[in-house]
Amino acid sequence: MVGLLSSIPILLQPFSSPIGGKLADRYSRKFILFMTRVLEASSLLFMAILVNFEISPLISIGILSVFLGFSGGIGGPSWRNMLVDILGIENVSRGNAFTELVNGIINAIVPALAALFLTIFTVSELYWGLPLISYLSSFMILYLVIKMPSQKILNKNNKESSIKDSLRYALKDNQVRPILILGCSTLVWGVTQPLIPVYCRDVLGLDSAGYSLITSANFLGAIFGSGILILLGSKLATGKLLSTYILFFSVFIYLFFTTQNPIIAGIYLFLGNMFITIWIANMFTSLQTLPDEKYMGRVMSFFLSMFGLIGVGFIVGGFLGELIGINITVLISCLIIVFVNLIVLLTSKSYRELKI
């Protein structure tokens, strides 16, 4: 039940992201982002109140998670395309690299902080920290709303352009279409992730401390990959290299599930997460620079919708892992990624020649 409730925001984002993309193409992205962050913070505040006063906590979390999912999906396209507004197209690749770096650092620090705070506070009391952090984030965005230059005014005809029009545009564009097709790799990536802790416990025989070290290797891979992106920028964002990153990820994540040596497993996980981090950042960079400006928000939302399907991948991975076994599930997932990328590489000349 807890796992299902926690997955609600991720599962709902694919449905709300296209709406957020359309709003990002028509209105001020910084204002949209500010309003969605305030909604998220308010939802978290109500959640903290209801949990601490024990007012139907499970039902309350479920209902408020719906608001979190929709607000996250609506704000996502504005957040990603605001990087272009702030940094300009020429610097957006490094902006994405710094974003992934911060995400990697936060993911590495948060579990340790949570363990520390649990020695001081109860689980219910920790809920008060969520709205506090979220409101702080909202006011930092408010500073951007006030200080950042006004967003470029888009063509008035853009208000009459629908989500269907932008989807038609994305599917017809020779450079955008293959990028979005390869976005389905995120679903397959999600299939492998819930199997990692099970493999660490049942095959590698790791206790909580050992699993923490393996997880740290995962996060270090993301941080190291972000560092490479910061140094090299958009030079890494070409069609052939994009497929190379995700193919290397497939190889290393499969090798992780074939070894019984924890140290080697940690190395494979480090390398796999390094390549998937570079791939994700460059996918965002491609979709922030290639589409026509009037479609940019909605095109980005289509990829974010696929990204949100990671939650579905978690469910599928857990189910198939029990049904047909971990190794076969991972092998099928990796082969799907390889097959899709090879098809796109062989059939799309514009993708092979893609350079940002």
C-alpha positions as a Markdown table, in Angstrom:
| # | Residue | x | y | z |
|---|---|---|---|---|
| 1 | Met | 0.0 | 0.0 | 0.0 |
| 2 | Val | 2.8 | 2.4 | 0.9 |
| 3 | Gly | 4.6 | 1.7 | -2.4 |
| 4 | Leu | 1.4 | 2.2 | -4.4 |
| 5 | Leu | 0.7 | 5.6 | -2.7 |
| 6 | Ser | 4.2 | 6.8 | -3.2 |
| 7 | Ser | 4.0 | 5.9 | -6.9 |
| 8 | Ile | 0.9 | 8.0 | -7.5 |
| 9 | Pro | 2.7 | 11.3 | -8.3 |
| 10 | Ile | 5.0 | 9.5 | -10.8 |
| 11 | Leu | 2.1 | 7.7 | -12.5 |
| 12 | Leu | 0.0 | 10.8 | -12.9 |
| 13 | Gln | 2.7 | 13.0 | -14.4 |
| 14 | Pro | 2.5 | 11.5 | -17.9 |
| 15 | Phe | -1.1 | 12.7 | -18.1 |
| 16 | Ser | -0.5 | 16.2 | -16.8 |
| 17 | Ser | 2.8 | 16.9 | -18.6 |
| 18 | Pro | 1.3 | 17.7 | -22.0 |
| 19 | Ile | -1.0 | 20.2 | -20.3 |
| 20 | Gly | 2.0 | 21.8 | -18.7 |
| 21 | Gly | 3.8 | 21.8 | -22.0 |
| 22 | Lys | 1.0 | 23.8 | -23.6 |
| 23 | Leu | 0.9 | 26.2 | -20.8 |
| 24 | Ala | 4.7 | 26.6 | -21.1 |
| 25 | Asp | 4.3 | 27.5 | -24.8 |
| 26 | Arg | 1.6 | 30.1 | -24.1 |
| 27 | Tyr | 2.3 | 31.8 | -20.8 |
| 28 | Ser | 5.2 | 32.8 | -18.6 |
| 29 | Arg | 7.2 | 29.7 | -17.6 |
| 30 | Lys | 8.6 | 31.2 | -14.5 |
| 31 | Phe | 5.1 | 32.1 | -13.2 |
| 32 | Ile | 3.7 | 28.6 | -14.0 |
| 33 | Leu | 6.7 | 27.1 | -12.2 |
| 34 | Phe | 6.1 | 29.3 | -9.1 |
| 35 | Met | 2.4 | 28.5 | -8.9 |
| 36 | Thr | 2.9 | 24.8 | -9.3 |
| 37 | Arg | 5.6 | 24.8 | -6.5 |
| 38 | Val | 3.3 | 26.7 | -4.2 |
| 39 | Leu | 0.6 | 24.1 | -4.9 |
| 40 | Glu | 3.0 | 21.3 | -4.2 |
| 41 | Ala | 4.2 | 23.0 | -0.9 |
| 42 | Ser | 0.6 | 23.5 | 0.2 |
| 43 | Ser | -0.3 | 19.9 | -0.6 |
| 44 | Leu | 2.7 | 18.8 | 1.5 |
| 45 | Leu | 1.6 | 21.1 | 4.3 |
| 46 | Phe | -1.9 | 19.6 | 4.4 |
| 47 | Met | -0.3 | 16.1 | 4.3 |
| 48 | Ala | 1.9 | 16.9 | 7.3 |
| 49 | Ile | -1.1 | 18.2 | 9.2 |
| 50 | Leu | -3.3 | 15.2 | 8.4 |
| 51 | Val | -0.6 | 12.7 | 9.1 |
| 52 | Asn | 0.4 | 14.3 | 12.5 |
| 53 | Phe | -3.2 | 14.6 | 13.7 |
| 54 | Glu | -3.9 | 11.0 | 12.4 |
| 55 | Ile | -6.8 | 12.1 | 10.2 |
| 56 | Ser | -7.2 | 9.2 | 7.8 |
| 57 | Pro | -3.5 | 9.3 | 6.9 |
| 58 | Leu | -3.4 | 6.8 | 4.1 |
| 59 | Ile | -6.5 | 8.3 | 2.4 |
| 60 | Ser | -5.1 | 11.8 | 2.9 |
| 61 | Ile | -1.7 | 10.8 | 1.4 |
| 62 | Gly | -3.4 | 9.2 | -1.6 |
| 63 | Ile | -5.6 | 12.2 | -2.3 |
| 64 | Leu | -2.8 | 14.8 | -1.9 |
| 65 | Ser | -0.4 | 12.7 | -3.9 |
| 66 | Val | -2.8 | 13.2 | -6.8 |
| 67 | Phe | -2.3 | 17.0 | -6.5 |
| 68 | Leu | 1.5 | 16.5 | -6.3 |
| 69 | Gly | 1.5 | 14.3 | -9.4 |
| 70 | Phe | -0.5 | 16.8 | -11.5 |
| 71 | Ser | 1.4 | 19.9 | -10.3 |
| 72 | Gly | 4.7 | 18.2 | -10.9 |
| 73 | Gly | 3.7 | 17.2 | -14.4 |
| 74 | Ile | 2.4 | 20.7 | -15.2 |
| 75 | Gly | 5.5 | 22.5 | -13.8 |
| 76 | Gly | 8.1 | 20.1 | -15.4 |
| 77 | Pro | 8.1 | 21.5 | -19.0 |
| 78 | Ser | 8.4 | 25.1 | -17.6 |
| 79 | Trp | 11.3 | 24.2 | -15.4 |
| 80 | Arg | 13.3 | 22.4 | -18.1 |
| 81 | Asn | 12.7 | 25.2 | -20.7 |
| 82 | Met | 13.4 | 27.9 | -18.2 |
| 83 | Leu | 17.0 | 26.8 | -18.4 |
| 84 | Val | 17.0 | 28.0 | -22.0 |
| 85 | Asp | 15.4 | 31.4 | -20.8 |
| 86 | Ile | 18.1 | 31.8 | -18.1 |
| 87 | Leu | 21.2 | 30.4 | -19.8 |
| 88 | Gly | 20.5 | 30.6 | -23.5 |
| 89 | Ile | 20.7 | 27.7 | -25.9 |
| 90 | Glu | 24.5 | 27.8 | -26.1 |
| 91 | Asn | 24.8 | 27.1 | -22.4 |
| 92 | Val | 21.8 | 24.9 | -21.8 |
| 93 | Ser | 23.8 | 21.6 | -22.0 |
| 94 | Arg | 26.0 | 22.7 | -19.0 |
| 95 | Gly | 22.8 | 23.8 | -17.2 |
| 96 | Asn | 21.4 | 20.3 | -17.6 |
| 97 | Ala | 24.8 | 18.9 | -16.4 |
| 98 | Phe | 24.6 | 21.0 | -13.2 |
| 99 | Thr | 21.0 | 19.9 | -12.7 |
| 100 | Glu | 22.0 | 16.2 | -12.9 |
| 101 | Leu | 24.9 | 16.9 | -10.6 |
| 102 | Val | 22.7 | 18.5 | -8.0 |
| 103 | Asn | 20.2 | 15.6 | -8.3 |
| 104 | Gly | 23.1 | 13.1 | -7.8 |
| 105 | Ile | 24.4 | 14.9 | -4.7 |
| 106 | Ile | 20.9 | 15.2 | -3.2 |
| 107 | Asn | 20.2 | 11.5 | -3.8 |
| 108 | Ala | 23.5 | 10.6 | -2.2 |
| 109 | Ile | 22.9 | 12.9 | 0.9 |
| 110 | Val | 19.2 | 12.5 | 1.6 |
| 111 | Pro | 19.2 | 8.8 | 2.7 |
| 112 | Ala | 22.0 | 9.6 | 5.3 |
| 113 | Leu | 20.1 | 12.7 | 6.5 |
| 114 | Ala | 16.9 | 10.8 | 6.8 |
| 115 | Ala | 18.6 | 8.1 | 8.9 |
| 116 | Leu | 20.1 | 10.9 | 11.1 |
| 117 | Phe | 16.8 | 12.7 | 11.5 |
| 118 | Leu | 15.0 | 9.5 | 12.4 |
| 119 | Thr | 17.2 | 9.3 | 15.5 |
| 120 | Ile | 15.9 | 12.7 | 16.5 |
| 121 | Phe | 12.3 | 12.9 | 15.2 |
| 122 | Thr | 9.5 | 10.5 | 14.5 |
| 123 | Val | 8.4 | 9.7 | 10.9 |
| 124 | Ser | 5.3 | 11.8 | 11.4 |
| 125 | Glu | 7.3 | 14.8 | 12.6 |
| 126 | Leu | 9.6 | 14.5 | 9.6 |
| 127 | Tyr | 6.6 | 15.3 | 7.4 |
| 128 | Trp | 6.8 | 18.9 | 8.6 |
| 129 | Gly | 10.1 | 19.3 | 6.8 |
| 130 | Leu | 8.6 | 18.6 | 3.4 |
| 131 | Pro | 6.5 | 21.7 | 3.1 |
| 132 | Leu | 9.2 | 23.8 | 4.7 |
| 133 | Ile | 11.7 | 22.8 | 1.9 |
| 134 | Ser | 9.1 | 23.2 | -0.8 |
| 135 | Tyr | 8.0 | 26.7 | 0.3 |
| 136 | Leu | 11.7 | 27.7 | 0.5 |
| 137 | Ser | 12.0 | 26.5 | -3.1 |
| 138 | Ser | 8.9 | 28.5 | -4.1 |
| 139 | Phe | 10.3 | 31.7 | -2.7 |
| 140 | Met | 13.6 | 31.1 | -4.5 |
| 141 | Ile | 11.6 | 30.8 | -7.7 |
| 142 | Leu | 9.7 | 34.0 | -6.8 |
| 143 | Tyr | 13.1 | 35.7 | -6.8 |
| 144 | Leu | 13.6 | 34.5 | -10.4 |
| 145 | Val | 10.1 | 35.7 | -11.3 |
| 146 | Ile | 11.0 | 39.2 | -10.1 |
| 147 | Lys | 14.6 | 39.5 | -11.2 |
| 148 | Met | 14.8 | 37.4 | -14.4 |
| 149 | Pro | 14.2 | 39.2 | -17.7 |
| 150 | Ser | 10.7 | 38.7 | -19.3 |
| 151 | Gln | 10.3 | 35.6 | -21.4 |
| 152 | Lys | 10.3 | 36.3 | -25.1 |
| 153 | Ile | 6.8 | 36.9 | -26.4 |
| 154 | Leu | 5.7 | 34.1 | -28.6 |
| 155 | Asn | 3.7 | 34.3 | -31.8 |
| 156 | Lys | 0.0 | 35.1 | -31.0 |
| 157 | Asn | -1.0 | 32.3 | -33.3 |
| 158 | Asn | 0.6 | 30.0 | -30.8 |
| 159 | Lys | -2.4 | 30.2 | -28.5 |
| 160 | Glu | -4.5 | 28.5 | -31.2 |
| 161 | Ser | -2.0 | 25.6 | -31.5 |
| 162 | Ser | -3.1 | 22.5 | -29.8 |
| 163 | Ile | -1.4 | 19.5 | -28.1 |
| 164 | Lys | -2.4 | 17.5 | -31.2 |
| 165 | Asp | -0.7 | 20.0 | -33.5 |
| 166 | Ser | 2.5 | 19.7 | -31.5 |
| 167 | Leu | 2.4 | 15.9 | -31.5 |
| 168 | Arg | 1.9 | 16.0 | -35.3 |
| 169 | Tyr | 4.8 | 18.4 | -35.6 |
| 170 | Ala | 7.1 | 16.2 | -33.4 |
| 171 | Leu | 6.3 | 13.0 | -35.3 |
| 172 | Lys | 7.0 | 14.7 | -38.7 |
| 173 | Asp | 10.2 | 16.4 | -37.7 |
| 174 | Asn | 13.2 | 14.2 | -38.7 |
| 175 | Gln | 15.3 | 15.2 | -35.7 |
| 176 | Val | 12.7 | 15.3 | -33.0 |
| 177 | Arg | 10.9 | 12.1 | -33.9 |
| 178 | Pro | 13.8 | 9.7 | -33.2 |
| 179 | Ile | 14.7 | 11.4 | -29.9 |
| 180 | Leu | 11.1 | 10.9 | -28.7 |
| 181 | Ile | 11.1 | 7.3 | -29.9 |
| 182 | Leu | 14.2 | 6.6 | -27.9 |
| 183 | Gly | 12.6 | 8.1 | -24.9 |
| 184 | Cys | 10.8 | 4.8 | -24.4 |
| 185 | Ser | 14.1 | 3.5 | -23.1 |
| 186 | Thr | 13.2 | 5.2 | -19.8 |
| 187 | Leu | 10.4 | 2.8 | -19.3 |
| 188 | Val | 12.7 | -0.2 | -19.9 |
| 189 | Trp | 15.3 | 1.4 | -17.6 |
| 190 | Gly | 12.6 | 1.6 | -14.9 |
| 191 | Val | 12.1 | -2.2 | -15.2 |
| 192 | Thr | 15.6 | -2.9 | -14.0 |
| 193 | Gln | 15.6 | -0.6 | -11.0 |
| 194 | Pro | 13.4 | -2.4 | -8.4 |
| 195 | Leu | 15.4 | -5.6 | -9.1 |
| 196 | Ile | 18.7 | -4.1 | -7.8 |
| 197 | Pro | 17.9 | -4.3 | -4.1 |
| 198 | Val | 16.5 | -7.8 | -4.5 |
| 199 | Tyr | 19.6 | -9.0 | -6.3 |
| 200 | Cys | 21.8 | -7.4 | -3.6 |
| 201 | Arg | 20.0 | -9.2 | -0.9 |
| 202 | Asp | 19.4 | -12.6 | -2.5 |
| 203 | Val | 22.5 | -13.1 | -4.6 |
| 204 | Leu | 25.2 | -10.7 | -3.4 |
| 205 | Gly | 24.2 | -11.4 | 0.2 |
| 206 | Leu | 24.5 | -7.8 | 1.3 |
| 207 | Asp | 23.2 | -6.4 | 4.6 |
| 208 | Ser | 22.0 | -2.8 | 5.0 |
| 209 | Ala | 25.5 | -1.4 | 5.2 |
| 210 | Gly | 26.6 | -3.3 | 2.1 |
| 211 | Tyr | 23.6 | -2.2 | 0.1 |
| 212 | Ser | 24.2 | 1.4 | 1.2 |
| 213 | Leu | 27.7 | 1.1 | -0.3 |
| 214 | Ile | 26.3 | -0.3 | -3.6 |
| 215 | Thr | 23.8 | 2.6 | -3.7 |
| 216 | Ser | 26.6 | 5.1 | -3.1 |
| 217 | Ala | 28.4 | 3.7 | -6.1 |
| 218 | Asn | 25.2 | 4.3 | -8.1 |
| 219 | Phe | 25.1 | 8.0 | -7.0 |
| 220 | Leu | 28.8 | 8.5 | -7.5 |
| 221 | Gly | 28.3 | 7.3 | -11.1 |
| 222 | Ala | 25.7 | 10.1 | -11.6 |
| 223 | Ile | 28.0 | 12.7 | -10.1 |
| 224 | Phe | 31.0 | 11.6 | -12.2 |
| 225 | Gly | 28.8 | 11.6 | -15.4 |
| 226 | Ser | 27.6 | 15.1 | -14.5 |
| 227 | Gly | 31.2 | 16.2 | -14.2 |
| 228 | Ile | 32.0 | 14.9 | -17.7 |
| 229 | Leu | 29.0 | 16.8 | -19.0 |
| 230 | Ile | 30.1 | 20.0 | -17.4 |
| 231 | Leu | 33.6 | 19.7 | -18.9 |
| 232 | Leu | 32.5 | 18.8 | -22.4 |
| 233 | Gly | 29.1 | 20.3 | -22.7 |
| 234 | Ser | 27.1 | 19.9 | -26.0 |
| 235 | Lys | 30.0 | 18.0 | -27.7 |
| 236 | Leu | 28.5 | 14.9 | -26.1 |
| 237 | Ala | 25.1 | 15.5 | -27.6 |
| 238 | Thr | 25.2 | 13.8 | -31.0 |
| 239 | Gly | 22.9 | 11.1 | -32.4 |
| 240 | Lys | 25.5 | 8.3 | -32.5 |
| 241 | Leu | 26.8 | 9.2 | -29.0 |
| 242 | Leu | 23.3 | 9.3 | -27.5 |
| 243 | Ser | 22.7 | 5.7 | -28.6 |
| 244 | Thr | 26.2 | 4.8 | -27.4 |
| 245 | Tyr | 25.5 | 6.0 | -23.8 |
| 246 | Ile | 22.2 | 4.0 | -23.5 |
| 247 | Leu | 23.8 | 0.9 | -25.0 |
| 248 | Phe | 26.7 | 1.1 | -22.6 |
| 249 | Phe | 24.2 | 1.4 | -19.8 |
| 250 | Ser | 22.4 | -1.7 | -21.0 |
| 251 | Val | 25.7 | -3.7 | -21.1 |
| 252 | Phe | 26.8 | -2.6 | -17.6 |
| 253 | Ile | 23.4 | -3.0 | -15.9 |
| 254 | Tyr | 23.1 | -6.6 | -17.4 |
| 255 | Leu | 26.7 | -7.4 | -16.2 |
| 256 | Phe | 25.7 | -6.2 | -12.7 |
| 257 | Phe | 23.0 | -8.9 | -12.6 |
| 258 | Thr | 25.5 | -11.6 | -13.7 |
| 259 | Thr | 28.3 | -11.2 | -11.0 |
| 260 | Gln | 28.4 | -12.5 | -7.5 |
| 261 | Asn | 31.3 | -10.2 | -6.5 |
| 262 | Pro | 30.0 | -7.1 | -4.6 |
| 263 | Ile | 33.0 | -5.0 | -5.6 |
| 264 | Ile | 32.6 | -5.8 | -9.3 |
| 265 | Ala | 28.9 | -5.3 | -9.0 |
| 266 | Gly | 29.5 | -1.8 | -7.5 |
| 267 | Ile | 31.8 | -0.9 | -10.4 |
| 268 | Tyr | 29.2 | -2.0 | -13.0 |
| 269 | Leu | 26.5 | 0.0 | -11.2 |
| 270 | Phe | 28.8 | 3.0 | -11.1 |
| 271 | Leu | 29.5 | 2.8 | -14.8 |
| 272 | Gly | 25.9 | 2.1 | -15.7 |
| 273 | Asn | 24.6 | 5.1 | -13.8 |
| 274 | Met | 27.3 | 7.3 | -15.2 |
| 275 | Phe | 26.2 | 6.5 | -18.8 |
| 276 | Ile | 22.5 | 6.8 | -18.1 |
| 277 | Thr | 23.1 | 10.2 | -16.5 |
| 278 | Ile | 24.9 | 11.5 | -19.5 |
| 279 | Trp | 22.2 | 10.1 | -21.7 |
| 280 | Ile | 19.3 | 11.7 | -19.8 |
| 281 | Ala | 21.0 | 15.2 | -19.7 |
| 282 | Asn | 21.7 | 15.1 | -23.4 |
| 283 | Met | 18.2 | 14.0 | -24.2 |
| 284 | Phe | 16.9 | 17.1 | -22.4 |
| 285 | Thr | 19.5 | 19.2 | -24.2 |
| 286 | Ser | 18.4 | 17.9 | -27.6 |
| 287 | Leu | 14.7 | 18.6 | -26.9 |
| 288 | Gln | 15.5 | 22.1 | -25.6 |
| 289 | Thr | 17.4 | 23.1 | -28.7 |
| 290 | Leu | 15.9 | 21.1 | -31.7 |
| 291 | Pro | 12.2 | 21.9 | -31.7 |
| 292 | Asp | 10.6 | 25.1 | -33.1 |
| 293 | Glu | 10.3 | 27.5 | -30.3 |
| 294 | Lys | 6.5 | 27.6 | -30.3 |
| 295 | Tyr | 6.4 | 23.8 | -29.8 |
| 296 | Met | 9.3 | 23.6 | -27.3 |
| 297 | Gly | 7.2 | 23.2 | -24.1 |
| 298 | Arg | 4.9 | 20.5 | -25.5 |
| 299 | Val | 7.7 | 18.6 | -27.2 |
| 300 | Met | 9.5 | 18.6 | -23.9 |
| 301 | Ser | 6.3 | 17.4 | -22.1 |
| 302 | Phe | 6.1 | 14.4 | -24.4 |
| 303 | Phe | 9.5 | 13.2 | -23.2 |
| 304 | Leu | 8.7 | 14.0 | -19.6 |
| 305 | Ser | 5.6 | 11.9 | -20.0 |
| 306 | Met | 7.8 | 9.0 | -21.1 |
| 307 | Phe | 10.1 | 9.8 | -18.2 |
| 308 | Gly | 7.1 | 9.5 | -15.9 |
| 309 | Leu | 6.5 | 6.0 | -17.1 |
| 310 | Ile | 9.5 | 4.9 | -15.1 |
| 311 | Gly | 6.9 | 4.3 | -12.3 |
| 312 | Val | 5.2 | 1.8 | -14.6 |
| 313 | Gly | 8.5 | 0.2 | -15.3 |
| 314 | Phe | 9.0 | -0.3 | -11.5 |
| 315 | Ile | 5.7 | -2.2 | -11.3 |
| 316 | Val | 6.4 | -4.3 | -14.4 |
| 317 | Gly | 10.0 | -5.1 | -13.3 |
| 318 | Gly | 8.8 | -6.3 | -9.9 |
| 319 | Phe | 6.1 | -8.4 | -11.4 |
| 320 | Leu | 8.3 | -10.0 | -14.1 |
| 321 | Gly | 11.2 | -10.5 | -11.7 |
| 322 | Glu | 9.0 | -12.8 | -9.6 |
| 323 | Leu | 7.3 | -14.4 | -12.6 |
| 324 | Ile | 10.2 | -15.3 | -14.9 |
| 325 | Gly | 13.3 | -14.5 | -12.8 |
| 326 | Ile | 15.6 | -11.4 | -12.4 |
| 327 | Asn | 18.2 | -12.4 | -15.0 |
| 328 | Ile | 15.7 | -13.1 | -17.8 |
| 329 | Thr | 13.8 | -9.9 | -17.0 |
| 330 | Val | 16.9 | -7.8 | -17.2 |
| 331 | Leu | 18.2 | -9.5 | -20.3 |
| 332 | Ile | 14.9 | -8.9 | -22.1 |
| 333 | Ser | 14.9 | -5.2 | -21.0 |
| 334 | Cys | 18.4 | -4.6 | -22.2 |
| 335 | Leu | 17.8 | -6.4 | -25.6 |
| 336 | Ile | 14.7 | -4.1 | -26.1 |
| 337 | Ile | 16.9 | -1.0 | -25.6 |
| 338 | Val | 19.5 | -2.4 | -28.0 |
| 339 | Phe | 16.9 | -3.3 | -30.6 |
| 340 | Val | 15.1 | 0.1 | -30.5 |
| 341 | Asn | 18.4 | 2.0 | -30.8 |
| 342 | Leu | 19.7 | -0.1 | -33.6 |
| 343 | Ile | 16.5 | 0.4 | -35.5 |
| 344 | Val | 16.6 | 4.1 | -35.1 |
| 345 | Leu | 20.3 | 4.3 | -36.0 |
| 346 | Leu | 19.8 | 2.2 | -39.2 |
| 347 | Thr | 16.6 | 3.9 | -40.4 |
| 348 | Ser | 17.2 | 7.6 | -39.5 |
| 349 | Lys | 20.0 | 9.4 | -41.3 |
| 350 | Ser | 19.1 | 12.7 | -39.7 |
| 351 | Tyr | 19.5 | 11.1 | -36.2 |
| 352 | Arg | 22.9 | 9.6 | -37.2 |
| 353 | Glu | 24.1 | 13.0 | -38.3 |
| 354 | Leu | 22.5 | 14.9 | -35.4 |
| 355 | Lys | 24.8 | 17.4 | -33.7 |
| 356 | Ile | 23.7 | 20.0 | -31.1 |
